[in-house]
Amino acid sequence: MAEDTGMSGILGALATKVDFKLSLLKDVMTEYTEIKRVINGLAEEKVRLQQEKERLQHEKEMLQHEQQCQFHMNVNSVSKNSFFGP
């Protein structure tokens, strides 16, 4: 009988230890799931910001082109109306 009680105590302690480790594992899984969610969110934000950067770069190039065209039109207009013209 004494051996049964001792074995039962060991198995109970082992079961408690396993339960504790499973609890820790669940906590770790929860943390890693949250880290993964944050990383995925950052990756999506990076893509969105890259697209925004490209859109703004395109707009900047278009504005520069429009300014150059406007400048050349003004230069041509001034040269046609010049007092020293042909």
mmCIF file as gemmi writes it, N, C-alpha and C atoms, coordinates in Angstrom:
data_model
loop_
_atom_site.group_PDB
_atom_site.id
_atom_site.type_symbol
_atom_site.label_atom_id
_atom_site.label_alt_id
_atom_site.label_comp_id
_atom_site.label_asym_id
_atom_site.label_entity_id
_atom_site.label_seq_id
_atom_site.pdbx_PDB_ins_code
_atom_site.Cartn_x
_atom_site.Cartn_y
_atom_site.Cartn_z
_atom_site.occupancy
_atom_site.B_iso_or_equiv
_atom_site.pdbx_formal_charge
_atom_site.auth_seq_id
_atom_site.auth_asym_id
_atom_site.pdbx_PDB_model_num
ATOM 1 N N . MET Axp A 1 ? 0.791 -1.18 0 1 0 ? 1 A 1
ATOM 2 C CA . MET Axp A 1 ? 0 0 0 1 0 ? 1 A 1
ATOM 3 C C . MET Axp A 1 ? 0.846 1.263 0 1 0 ? 1 A 1
ATOM 4 N N . ALA Axp A 2 ? 1.915 1.225 0.749 1 0 ? 2 A 1
ATOM 5 C CA . ALA Axp A 2 ? 2.788 2.386 0.828 1 0 ? 2 A 1
ATOM 6 C C . ALA Axp A 2 ? 3.369 2.704 -0.532 1 0 ? 2 A 1
ATOM 7 N N . GLU Axp A 3 ? 3.677 1.655 -1.288 1 0 ? 3 A 1
ATOM 8 C CA . GLU Axp A 3 ? 4.221 1.888 -2.62 1 0 ? 3 A 1
ATOM 9 C C . GLU Axp A 3 ? 3.179 2.526 -3.526 1 0 ? 3 A 1
ATOM 10 N N . ASP Axp A 4 ? 1.92 2.127 -3.418 1 0 ? 4 A 1
ATOM 11 C CA . ASP Axp A 4 ? 0.86 2.717 -4.236 1 0 ? 4 A 1
ATOM 12 C C . ASP Axp A 4 ? 0.712 4.201 -3.949 1 0 ? 4 A 1
ATOM 13 N N . THR Axp A 5 ? 0.762 4.569 -2.707 1 0 ? 5 A 1
ATOM 14 C CA . THR Axp A 5 ? 0.643 5.973 -2.327 1 0 ? 5 A 1
ATOM 15 C C . THR Axp A 5 ? 1.83 6.76 -2.857 1 0 ? 5 A 1
ATOM 16 N N . GLY Axp A 6 ? 3.019 6.212 -2.791 1 0 ? 6 A 1
ATOM 17 C CA . GLY Axp A 6 ? 4.214 6.875 -3.302 1 0 ? 6 A 1
ATOM 18 C C . GLY Axp A 6 ? 4.155 7.038 -4.811 1 0 ? 6 A 1
ATOM 19 N N . MET Axp A 7 ? 3.748 6.001 -5.508 1 0 ? 7 A 1
ATOM 20 C CA . MET Axp A 7 ? 3.65 6.047 -6.969 1 0 ? 7 A 1
ATOM 21 C C . MET Axp A 7 ? 2.578 7.042 -7.395 1 0 ? 7 A 1
ATOM 22 N N . SER Axp A 8 ? 1.484 7.03 -6.666 1 0 ? 8 A 1
ATOM 23 C CA . SER Axp A 8 ? 0.381 7.941 -6.943 1 0 ? 8 A 1
ATOM 24 C C . SER Axp A 8 ? 0.831 9.394 -6.754 1 0 ? 8 A 1
ATOM 25 N N . GLY Axp A 9 ? 1.629 9.635 -5.704 1 0 ? 9 A 1
ATOM 26 C CA . GLY Axp A 9 ? 2.152 10.983 -5.451 1 0 ? 9 A 1
ATOM 27 C C . GLY Axp A 9 ? 3.084 11.439 -6.565 1 0 ? 9 A 1
ATOM 28 N N . ILE Axp A 10 ? 3.931 10.529 -7.037 1 0 ? 10 A 1
ATOM 29 C CA . ILE Axp A 10 ? 4.863 10.849 -8.12 1 0 ? 10 A 1
ATOM 30 C C . ILE Axp A 10 ? 4.093 11.154 -9.402 1 0 ? 10 A 1
ATOM 31 N N . LEU Axp A 11 ? 3.105 10.309 -9.716 1 0 ? 11 A 1
ATOM 32 C CA . LEU Axp A 11 ? 2.306 10.529 -10.923 1 0 ? 11 A 1
ATOM 33 C C . LEU Axp A 11 ? 1.507 11.83 -10.833 1 0 ? 11 A 1
ATOM 34 N N . GLY Axp A 12 ? 1.014 12.134 -9.647 1 0 ? 12 A 1
ATOM 35 C CA . GLY Axp A 12 ? 0.292 13.398 -9.449 1 0 ? 12 A 1
ATOM 36 C C . GLY Axp A 12 ? 1.202 14.596 -9.657 1 0 ? 12 A 1
ATOM 37 N N . ALA Axp A 13 ? 2.429 14.481 -9.1 1 0 ? 13 A 1
ATOM 38 C CA . ALA Axp A 13 ? 3.395 15.568 -9.271 1 0 ? 13 A 1
ATOM 39 C C . ALA Axp A 13 ? 3.778 15.718 -10.738 1 0 ? 13 A 1
ATOM 40 N N . LEU Axp A 14 ? 3.958 14.589 -11.413 1 0 ? 14 A 1
ATOM 41 C CA . LEU Axp A 14 ? 4.295 14.606 -12.838 1 0 ? 14 A 1
ATOM 42 C C . LEU Axp A 14 ? 3.155 15.235 -13.646 1 0 ? 14 A 1
ATOM 43 N N . ALA Axp A 15 ? 1.929 14.872 -13.336 1 0 ? 15 A 1
ATOM 44 C CA . ALA Axp A 15 ? 0.774 15.446 -14.023 1 0 ? 15 A 1
ATOM 45 C C . ALA Axp A 15 ? 0.699 16.948 -13.794 1 0 ? 15 A 1
ATOM 46 N N . THR Axp A 16 ? 0.986 17.397 -12.579 1 0 ? 16 A 1
ATOM 47 C CA . THR Axp A 16 ? 0.988 18.826 -12.262 1 0 ? 16 A 1
ATOM 48 C C . THR Axp A 16 ? 2.06 19.552 -13.065 1 0 ? 16 A 1
ATOM 49 N N . LYS Axp A 17 ? 3.238 18.931 -13.15 1 0 ? 17 A 1
ATOM 50 C CA . LYS Axp A 17 ? 4.336 19.519 -13.903 1 0 ? 17 A 1
ATOM 51 C C . LYS Axp A 17 ? 3.969 19.636 -15.392 1 0 ? 17 A 1
ATOM 52 N N . VAL Axp A 18 ? 3.353 18.597 -15.929 1 0 ? 18 A 1
ATOM 53 C CA . VAL Axp A 18 ? 2.938 18.617 -17.336 1 0 ? 18 A 1
ATOM 54 C C . VAL Axp A 18 ? 1.879 19.697 -17.555 1 0 ? 18 A 1
ATOM 55 N N . ASP Axp A 19 ? 0.917 19.807 -16.647 1 0 ? 19 A 1
ATOM 56 C CA . ASP Axp A 19 ? -0.109 20.844 -16.743 1 0 ? 19 A 1
ATOM 57 C C . ASP Axp A 19 ? 0.516 22.233 -16.732 1 0 ? 19 A 1
ATOM 58 N N . PHE Axp A 20 ? 1.505 22.426 -15.861 1 0 ? 20 A 1
ATOM 59 C CA . PHE Axp A 20 ? 2.198 23.711 -15.772 1 0 ? 20 A 1
ATOM 60 C C . PHE Axp A 20 ? 2.896 24.027 -17.094 1 0 ? 20 A 1
ATOM 61 N N . LYS Axp A 21 ? 3.608 23.04 -17.651 1 0 ? 21 A 1
ATOM 62 C CA . LYS Axp A 21 ? 4.322 23.256 -18.911 1 0 ? 21 A 1
ATOM 63 C C . LYS Axp A 21 ? 3.351 23.527 -20.059 1 0 ? 21 A 1
ATOM 64 N N . LEU Axp A 22 ? 2.202 22.852 -20.063 1 0 ? 22 A 1
ATOM 65 C CA . LEU Axp A 22 ? 1.185 23.117 -21.087 1 0 ? 22 A 1
ATOM 66 C C . LEU Axp A 22 ? 0.651 24.546 -20.963 1 0 ? 22 A 1
ATOM 67 N N . SER Axp A 23 ? 0.488 24.99 -19.73 1 0 ? 23 A 1
ATOM 68 C CA . SER Axp A 23 ? 0.036 26.354 -19.494 1 0 ? 23 A 1
ATOM 69 C C . SER Axp A 23 ? 1.057 27.354 -20.03 1 0 ? 23 A 1
ATOM 70 N N . LEU Axp A 24 ? 2.335 27.104 -19.769 1 0 ? 24 A 1
ATOM 71 C CA . LEU Axp A 24 ? 3.391 27.969 -20.289 1 0 ? 24 A 1
ATOM 72 C C . LEU Axp A 24 ? 3.401 27.963 -21.811 1 0 ? 24 A 1
ATOM 73 N N . LEU Axp A 25 ? 3.229 26.782 -22.385 1 0 ? 25 A 1
ATOM 74 C CA . LEU Axp A 25 ? 3.21 26.651 -23.84 1 0 ? 25 A 1
ATOM 75 C C . LEU Axp A 25 ? 2.064 27.463 -24.439 1 0 ? 25 A 1
ATOM 76 N N . LYS Axp A 26 ? 0.896 27.415 -23.811 1 0 ? 26 A 1
ATOM 77 C CA . LYS Axp A 26 ? -0.243 28.201 -24.287 1 0 ? 26 A 1
ATOM 78 C C . LYS Axp A 26 ? 0.072 29.69 -24.233 1 0 ? 26 A 1
ATOM 79 N N . ASP Axp A 27 ? 0.713 30.126 -23.145 1 0 ? 27 A 1
ATOM 80 C CA . ASP Axp A 27 ? 1.099 31.535 -23.023 1 0 ? 27 A 1
ATOM 81 C C . ASP Axp A 27 ? 2.07 31.937 -24.13 1 0 ? 27 A 1
ATOM 82 N N . VAL Axp A 28 ? 3.042 31.068 -24.383 1 0 ? 28 A 1
ATOM 83 C CA . VAL Axp A 28 ? 4.023 31.35 -25.438 1 0 ? 28 A 1
ATOM 84 C C . VAL Axp A 28 ? 3.336 31.419 -26.801 1 0 ? 28 A 1
ATOM 85 N N . MET Axp A 29 ? 2.434 30.484 -27.065 1 0 ? 29 A 1
ATOM 86 C CA . MET Axp A 29 ? 1.708 30.479 -28.339 1 0 ? 29 A 1
ATOM 87 C C . MET Axp A 29 ? 0.895 31.767 -28.498 1 0 ? 29 A 1
ATOM 88 N N . THR Axp A 30 ? 0.28 32.212 -27.414 1 0 ? 30 A 1
ATOM 89 C CA . THR Axp A 30 ? -0.489 33.458 -27.456 1 0 ? 30 A 1
ATOM 90 C C . THR Axp A 30 ? 0.425 34.636 -27.79 1 0 ? 30 A 1
ATOM 91 N N . GLU Axp A 31 ? 1.576 34.688 -27.139 1 0 ? 31 A 1
ATOM 92 C CA . GLU Axp A 31 ? 2.522 35.772 -27.391 1 0 ? 31 A 1
ATOM 93 C C . GLU Axp A 31 ? 3.036 35.737 -28.83 1 0 ? 31 A 1
ATOM 94 N N . TYR Axp A 32 ? 3.407 34.565 -29.317 1 0 ? 32 A 1
ATOM 95 C CA . TYR Axp A 32 ? 3.911 34.462 -30.685 1 0 ? 32 A 1
ATOM 96 C C . TYR Axp A 32 ? 2.828 34.784 -31.702 1 0 ? 32 A 1
ATOM 97 N N . THR Axp A 33 ? 1.592 34.423 -31.408 1 0 ? 33 A 1
ATOM 98 C CA . THR Axp A 33 ? 0.489 34.772 -32.297 1 0 ? 33 A 1
ATOM 99 C C . THR Axp A 33 ? 0.33 36.287 -32.365 1 0 ? 33 A 1
ATOM 100 N N . GLU Axp A 34 ? 0.445 36.949 -31.24 1 0 ? 34 A 1
ATOM 101 C CA . GLU Axp A 34 ? 0.361 38.41 -31.206 1 0 ? 34 A 1
ATOM 102 C C . GLU Axp A 34 ? 1.539 39.036 -31.959 1 0 ? 34 A 1
ATOM 103 N N . ILE Axp A 35 ? 2.726 38.51 -31.761 1 0 ? 35 A 1
ATOM 104 C CA . ILE Axp A 35 ? 3.905 39.019 -32.482 1 0 ? 35 A 1
ATOM 105 C C . ILE Axp A 35 ? 3.704 38.848 -33.989 1 0 ? 35 A 1
ATOM 106 N N . LYS Axp A 36 ? 3.197 37.7 -34.392 1 0 ? 36 A 1
ATOM 107 C CA . LYS Axp A 36 ? 2.945 37.454 -35.815 1 0 ? 36 A 1
ATOM 108 C C . LYS Axp A 36 ? 1.921 38.45 -36.351 1 0 ? 36 A 1
ATOM 109 N N . ARG Axp A 37 ? 0.871 38.729 -35.582 1 0 ? 37 A 1
ATOM 110 C CA . ARG Axp A 37 ? -0.15 39.684 -36.007 1 0 ? 37 A 1
ATOM 111 C C . ARG Axp A 37 ? 0.455 41.077 -36.188 1 0 ? 37 A 1
ATOM 112 N N . VAL Axp A 38 ? 1.313 41.481 -35.263 1 0 ? 38 A 1
ATOM 113 C CA . VAL Axp A 38 ? 1.968 42.786 -35.354 1 0 ? 38 A 1
ATOM 114 C C . VAL Axp A 38 ? 2.879 42.839 -36.584 1 0 ? 38 A 1
ATOM 115 N N . ILE Axp A 39 ? 3.644 41.783 -36.811 1 0 ? 39 A 1
ATOM 116 C CA . ILE Axp A 39 ? 4.541 41.74 -37.971 1 0 ? 39 A 1
ATOM 117 C C . ILE Axp A 39 ? 3.741 41.821 -39.27 1 0 ? 39 A 1
ATOM 118 N N . ASN Axp A 40 ? 2.637 41.069 -39.345 1 0 ? 40 A 1
ATOM 119 C CA . ASN Axp A 40 ? 1.793 41.127 -40.54 1 0 ? 40 A 1
ATOM 120 C C . ASN Axp A 40 ? 1.23 42.527 -40.749 1 0 ? 40 A 1
ATOM 121 N N . GLY Axp A 41 ? 0.821 43.166 -39.661 1 0 ? 41 A 1
ATOM 122 C CA . GLY Axp A 41 ? 0.322 44.535 -39.751 1 0 ? 41 A 1
ATOM 123 C C . GLY Axp A 41 ? 1.392 45.494 -40.243 1 0 ? 41 A 1
ATOM 124 N N . LEU Axp A 42 ? 2.612 45.323 -39.749 1 0 ? 42 A 1
ATOM 125 C CA . LEU Axp A 42 ? 3.721 46.171 -40.198 1 0 ? 42 A 1
ATOM 126 C C . LEU Axp A 42 ? 4.032 45.943 -41.672 1 0 ? 42 A 1
ATOM 127 N N . ALA Axp A 43 ? 3.982 44.696 -42.108 1 0 ? 43 A 1
ATOM 128 C CA . ALA Axp A 43 ? 4.245 44.385 -43.519 1 0 ? 43 A 1
ATOM 129 C C . ALA Axp A 43 ? 3.185 45.033 -44.406 1 0 ? 43 A 1
ATOM 130 N N . GLU Axp A 44 ? 1.917 44.967 -43.992 1 0 ? 44 A 1
ATOM 131 C CA . GLU Axp A 44 ? 0.848 45.605 -44.759 1 0 ? 44 A 1
ATOM 132 C C . GLU Axp A 44 ? 1.032 47.12 -44.787 1 0 ? 44 A 1
ATOM 133 N N . GLU Axp A 45 ? 1.404 47.695 -43.675 1 0 ? 45 A 1
ATOM 134 C CA . GLU Axp A 45 ? 1.626 49.14 -43.596 1 0 ? 45 A 1
ATOM 135 C C . GLU Axp A 45 ? 2.801 49.548 -44.49 1 0 ? 45 A 1
ATOM 136 N N . LYS Axp A 46 ? 3.84 48.722 -44.522 1 0 ? 46 A 1
ATOM 137 C CA . LYS Axp A 46 ? 4.991 49.012 -45.377 1 0 ? 46 A 1
ATOM 138 C C . LYS Axp A 46 ? 4.567 49.046 -46.845 1 0 ? 46 A 1
ATOM 139 N N . VAL Axp A 47 ? 3.755 48.084 -47.258 1 0 ? 47 A 1
ATOM 140 C CA . VAL Axp A 47 ? 3.269 48.045 -48.642 1 0 ? 47 A 1
ATOM 141 C C . VAL Axp A 47 ? 2.431 49.289 -48.927 1 0 ? 47 A 1
ATOM 142 N N . ARG Axp A 48 ? 1.551 49.633 -47.995 1 0 ? 48 A 1
ATOM 143 C CA . ARG Axp A 48 ? 0.698 50.811 -48.182 1 0 ? 48 A 1
ATOM 144 C C . ARG Axp A 48 ? 1.531 52.089 -48.296 1 0 ? 48 A 1
ATOM 145 N N . LEU Axp A 49 ? 2.529 52.217 -47.435 1 0 ? 49 A 1
ATOM 146 C CA . LEU Axp A 49 ? 3.391 53.402 -47.477 1 0 ? 49 A 1
ATOM 147 C C . LEU Axp A 49 ? 4.226 53.446 -48.75 1 0 ? 49 A 1
ATOM 148 N N . GLN Axp A 50 ? 4.677 52.297 -49.233 1 0 ? 50 A 1
ATOM 149 C CA . GLN Axp A 50 ? 5.434 52.253 -50.481 1 0 ? 50 A 1
ATOM 150 C C . GLN Axp A 50 ? 4.558 52.7 -51.646 1 0 ? 50 A 1
ATOM 151 N N . GLN Axp A 51 ? 3.316 52.244 -51.67 1 0 ? 51 A 1
ATOM 152 C CA . GLN Axp A 51 ? 2.389 52.661 -52.721 1 0 ? 51 A 1
ATOM 153 C C . GLN Axp A 51 ? 2.125 54.157 -52.644 1 0 ? 51 A 1
ATOM 154 N N . GLU Axp A 52 ? 1.953 54.668 -51.439 1 0 ? 52 A 1
ATOM 155 C CA . GLU Axp A 52 ? 1.734 56.108 -51.249 1 0 ? 52 A 1
ATOM 156 C C . GLU Axp A 52 ? 2.961 56.9 -51.711 1 0 ? 52 A 1
ATOM 157 N N . LYS Axp A 53 ? 4.137 56.402 -51.385 1 0 ? 53 A 1
ATOM 158 C CA . LYS Axp A 53 ? 5.376 57.064 -51.806 1 0 ? 53 A 1
ATOM 159 C C . LYS Axp A 53 ? 5.463 57.119 -53.327 1 0 ? 53 A 1
ATOM 160 N N . GLU Axp A 54 ? 5.148 56.002 -53.988 1 0 ? 54 A 1
ATOM 161 C CA . GLU Axp A 54 ? 5.19 55.955 -55.446 1 0 ? 54 A 1
ATOM 162 C C . GLU Axp A 54 ? 4.159 56.9 -56.051 1 0 ? 54 A 1
ATOM 163 N N . ARG Axp A 55 ? 2.96 56.961 -55.444 1 0 ? 55 A 1
ATOM 164 C CA . ARG Axp A 55 ? 1.915 57.86 -55.943 1 0 ? 55 A 1
ATOM 165 C C . ARG Axp A 55 ? 2.359 59.315 -55.808 1 0 ? 55 A 1
ATOM 166 N N . LEU Axp A 56 ? 2.936 59.663 -54.661 1 0 ? 56 A 1
ATOM 167 C CA . LEU Axp A 56 ? 3.411 61.031 -54.447 1 0 ? 56 A 1
ATOM 168 C C . LEU Axp A 56 ? 4.574 61.372 -55.375 1 0 ? 56 A 1
ATOM 169 N N . GLN Axp A 57 ? 5.448 60.412 -55.622 1 0 ? 57 A 1
ATOM 170 C CA . GLN Axp A 57 ? 6.56 60.634 -56.543 1 0 ? 57 A 1
ATOM 171 C C . GLN Axp A 57 ? 6.026 60.91 -57.947 1 0 ? 57 A 1
ATOM 172 N N . HIS Axp A 58 ? 5.011 60.146 -58.358 1 0 ? 58 A 1
ATOM 173 C CA . HIS Axp A 58 ? 4.406 60.35 -59.676 1 0 ? 58 A 1
ATOM 174 C C . HIS Axp A 58 ? 3.766 61.735 -59.754 1 0 ? 58 A 1
ATOM 175 N N . GLU Axp A 59 ? 3.044 62.124 -58.705 1 0 ? 59 A 1
ATOM 176 C CA . GLU Axp A 59 ? 2.433 63.454 -58.675 1 0 ? 59 A 1
ATOM 177 C C . GLU Axp A 59 ? 3.491 64.546 -58.746 1 0 ? 59 A 1
ATOM 178 N N . LYS Axp A 60 ? 4.583 64.361 -58.038 1 0 ? 60 A 1
ATOM 179 C CA . LYS Axp A 60 ? 5.674 65.34 -58.048 1 0 ? 60 A 1
ATOM 180 C C . LYS Axp A 60 ? 6.244 65.479 -59.455 1 0 ? 60 A 1
ATOM 181 N N . GLU Axp A 61 ? 6.466 64.352 -60.116 1 0 ? 61 A 1
ATOM 182 C CA . GLU Axp A 61 ? 6.99 64.385 -61.486 1 0 ? 61 A 1
ATOM 183 C C . GLU Axp A 61 ? 6.018 65.083 -62.438 1 0 ? 61 A 1
ATOM 184 N N . MET Axp A 62 ? 4.732 64.816 -62.254 1 0 ? 62 A 1
ATOM 185 C CA . MET Axp A 62 ? 3.717 65.464 -63.101 1 0 ? 62 A 1
ATOM 186 C C . MET Axp A 62 ? 3.713 66.973 -62.87 1 0 ? 62 A 1
ATOM 187 N N . LEU Axp A 63 ? 3.791 67.399 -61.62 1 0 ? 63 A 1
ATOM 188 C CA . LEU Axp A 63 ? 3.824 68.826 -61.302 1 0 ? 63 A 1
ATOM 189 C C . LEU Axp A 63 ? 5.077 69.489 -61.867 1 0 ? 63 A 1
ATOM 190 N N . GLN Axp A 64 ? 6.205 68.815 -61.763 1 0 ? 64 A 1
ATOM 191 C CA . GLN Axp A 64 ? 7.438 69.369 -62.317 1 0 ? 64 A 1
ATOM 192 C C . GLN Axp A 64 ? 7.32 69.519 -63.827 1 0 ? 64 A 1
ATOM 193 N N . HIS Axp A 65 ? 6.729 68.532 -64.47 1 0 ? 65 A 1
ATOM 194 C CA . HIS Axp A 65 ? 6.551 68.582 -65.925 1 0 ? 65 A 1
ATOM 195 C C . HIS Axp A 65 ? 5.621 69.743 -66.297 1 0 ? 65 A 1
ATOM 196 N N . GLU Axp A 66 ? 4.523 69.904 -65.537 1 0 ? 66 A 1
ATOM 197 C CA . GLU Axp A 66 ? 3.598 71.002 -65.795 1 0 ? 66 A 1
ATOM 198 C C . GLU Axp A 66 ? 4.285 72.346 -65.591 1 0 ? 66 A 1
ATOM 199 N N . GLN Axp A 67 ? 5.117 72.464 -64.557 1 0 ? 67 A 1
ATOM 200 C CA . GLN Axp A 67 ? 5.827 73.719 -64.307 1 0 ? 67 A 1
ATOM 201 C C . GLN Axp A 67 ? 6.802 74.028 -65.437 1 0 ? 67 A 1
ATOM 202 N N . GLN Axp A 68 ? 7.477 72.995 -65.931 1 0 ? 68 A 1
ATOM 203 C CA . GLN Axp A 68 ? 8.408 73.207 -67.048 1 0 ? 68 A 1
ATOM 204 C C . GLN Axp A 68 ? 7.664 73.655 -68.298 1 0 ? 68 A 1
ATOM 205 N N . CYS Axp A 69 ? 6.534 73.028 -68.572 1 0 ? 69 A 1
ATOM 206 C CA . CYS Axp A 69 ? 5.73 73.423 -69.734 1 0 ? 69 A 1
ATOM 207 C C . CYS Axp A 69 ? 5.251 74.86 -69.582 1 0 ? 69 A 1
ATOM 208 N N . GLN Axp A 70 ? 4.774 75.22 -68.386 1 0 ? 70 A 1
ATOM 209 C CA . GLN Axp A 70 ? 4.302 76.57 -68.121 1 0 ? 70 A 1
ATOM 210 C C . GLN Axp A 70 ? 5.447 77.57 -68.272 1 0 ? 70 A 1
ATOM 211 N N . PHE Axp A 71 ? 6.619 77.222 -67.783 1 0 ? 71 A 1
ATOM 212 C CA . PHE Axp A 71 ? 7.783 78.095 -67.895 1 0 ? 71 A 1
ATOM 213 C C . PHE Axp A 71 ? 8.132 78.338 -69.36 1 0 ? 71 A 1
ATOM 214 N N . HIS Axp A 72 ? 8.158 77.27 -70.147 1 0 ? 72 A 1
ATOM 215 C CA . HIS Axp A 72 ? 8.499 77.407 -71.569 1 0 ? 72 A 1
ATOM 216 C C . HIS Axp A 72 ? 7.443 78.208 -72.314 1 0 ? 72 A 1
ATOM 217 N N . MET Axp A 73 ? 6.183 78.05 -71.938 1 0 ? 73 A 1
ATOM 218 C CA . MET Axp A 73 ? 5.124 78.837 -72.566 1 0 ? 73 A 1
ATOM 219 C C . MET Axp A 73 ? 5.29 80.313 -72.22 1 0 ? 73 A 1
ATOM 220 N N . ASN Axp A 74 ? 5.662 80.613 -70.972 1 0 ? 74 A 1
ATOM 221 C CA . ASN Axp A 74 ? 5.873 82.002 -70.55 1 0 ? 74 A 1
ATOM 222 C C . ASN Axp A 74 ? 7.081 82.599 -71.249 1 0 ? 74 A 1
ATOM 223 N N . VAL Axp A 75 ? 8.149 81.83 -71.392 1 0 ? 75 A 1
ATOM 224 C CA . VAL Axp A 75 ? 9.361 82.315 -72.066 1 0 ? 75 A 1
ATOM 225 C C . VAL Axp A 75 ? 9.036 82.613 -73.519 1 0 ? 75 A 1
ATOM 226 N N . ASN Axp A 76 ? 8.321 81.727 -74.175 1 0 ? 76 A 1
ATOM 227 C CA . ASN Axp A 76 ? 7.953 81.942 -75.572 1 0 ? 76 A 1
ATOM 228 C C . ASN Axp A 76 ? 7.044 83.151 -75.711 1 0 ? 76 A 1
ATOM 229 N N . SER Axp A 77 ? 6.131 83.322 -74.782 1 0 ? 77 A 1
ATOM 230 C CA . SER Axp A 77 ? 5.213 84.458 -74.813 1 0 ? 77 A 1
ATOM 231 C C . SER Axp A 77 ? 5.975 85.765 -74.643 1 0 ? 77 A 1
ATOM 232 N N . VAL Axp A 78 ? 6.929 85.803 -73.72 1 0 ? 78 A 1
ATOM 233 C CA . VAL Axp A 78 ? 7.726 87.007 -73.478 1 0 ? 78 A 1
ATOM 234 C C . VAL Axp A 78 ? 8.584 87.321 -74.692 1 0 ? 78 A 1
ATOM 235 N N . SER Axp A 79 ? 9.185 86.316 -75.301 1 0 ? 79 A 1
ATOM 236 C CA . SER Axp A 79 ? 10.06 86.573 -76.446 1 0 ? 79 A 1
ATOM 237 C C . SER Axp A 79 ? 9.263 87.071 -77.644 1 0 ? 79 A 1
ATOM 238 N N . LYS Axp A 80 ? 8.018 86.654 -77.804 1 0 ? 80 A 1
ATOM 239 C CA . LYS Axp A 80 ? 7.182 87.129 -78.91 1 0 ? 80 A 1
ATOM 240 C C . LYS Axp A 80 ? 6.748 88.568 -78.684 1 0 ? 80 A 1
ATOM 241 N N . ASN Axp A 81 ? 6.592 88.962 -77.43 1 0 ? 81 A 1
ATOM 242 C CA . ASN Axp A 81 ? 6.135 90.303 -77.1 1 0 ? 81 A 1
ATOM 243 C C . ASN Axp A 81 ? 7.302 91.223 -76.743 1 0 ? 81 A 1
ATOM 244 N N . SER Axp A 82 ? 8.496 90.814 -76.999 1 0 ? 82 A 1
ATOM 245 C CA . SER Axp A 82 ? 9.685 91.585 -76.618 1 0 ? 82 A 1
ATOM 246 C C . SER Axp A 82 ? 9.786 92.853 -77.448 1 0 ? 82 A 1
ATOM 247 N N . PHE Axp A 83 ? 10.295 93.898 -76.809 1 0 ? 83 A 1
ATOM 248 C CA . PHE Axp A 83 ? 10.504 95.15 -77.511 1 0 ? 83 A 1
ATOM 249 C C . PHE Axp A 83 ? 11.595 95.024 -78.566 1 0 ? 83 A 1
ATOM 250 N N . PHE Axp A 84 ? 12.462 94.061 -78.368 1 0 ? 84 A 1
ATOM 251 C CA . PHE Axp A 84 ? 13.59 93.892 -79.272 1 0 ? 84 A 1
ATOM 252 C C . PHE Axp A 84 ? 13.333 92.756 -80.232 1 0 ? 84 A 1
ATOM 253 N N . GLY Axp A 85 ? 12.099 92.341 -80.393 1 0 ? 85 A 1
ATOM 254 C CA . GLY Axp A 85 ? 11.754 91.209 -81.239 1 0 ? 85 A 1
ATOM 255 C C . GLY Axp A 85 ? 12.011 91.497 -82.694 1 0 ? 85 A 1
ATOM 256 N N . PRO Axp A 86 ? 11.878 90.51 -83.544 1 0 ? 86 A 1
ATOM 257 C CA . PRO Axp A 86 ? 12.173 90.643 -84.979 1 0 ? 86 A 1
ATOM 258 C C . PRO Axp A 86 ? 11.224 91.552 -85.694 1 0 ? 86 A 1
